[in-house]
Amino acid sequence: MNDILKGYAAAATPALIERYEAFDPAALYAPVLDLLPRAPGRVADIGAGTGRDAAWFVRQGHAVLAVEPVQPLREAGLARHGDVGIVFLDDDLPHLARVRDHGLFDLVTLNGVWHHLDAPARAVALPVLANMLRPGGRLVFALRHGPGAPGRPAFRLSDEETIDAAARCDLTLLRSRKAESHQAGNRALGVDWTWMVFEWSGVRSRPLP
């Protein structure tokens, strides 16, 4: 994971930041838009980058914790969105040790993050994410399938394995939907996505780590 974070830091040029900010979060989240909270709540955006999605959630009335371990991306986020009330936090997967001091959330999102964790790290991270949710809280994944960018490798993901692992954390699948990449270059490389939404009922069959 450290090598991937270094890759993001090296790639965090003004051009990449402009390209990242150009995407419309509403279009990205379209496959699951109707399952996002309507009432104002608490949102944790894990791997928030420059805070593009976090700022979008704030504009909907949510209180947002933007978790981003890459300093140049956090700094860009503060420069662009620091006046809207986002709380930026330097923390990283799989343990998210600092996030635990920020309470529970109605929504936890990982947009384009999960593929950067190998299988052992995902096994550690999923119970951590499940433990961040309030009863009725939802966890949203955008799972990338296909090759990663140079310096930012992508590990193979299985939709079925993700659903099974979430079930072991007492997370109920509300939706799994395929989507093509919004970037033509990625589509040409065979990259596509699966958007998933899970919900925690508030009942644990057994304690999580």
Order of alpha helices (4+ residues) and beta strands (2+ residues): alpha-alpha-alpha-beta-alpha-beta-alpha-beta-beta-alpha-beta-alpha-beta-alpha-beta
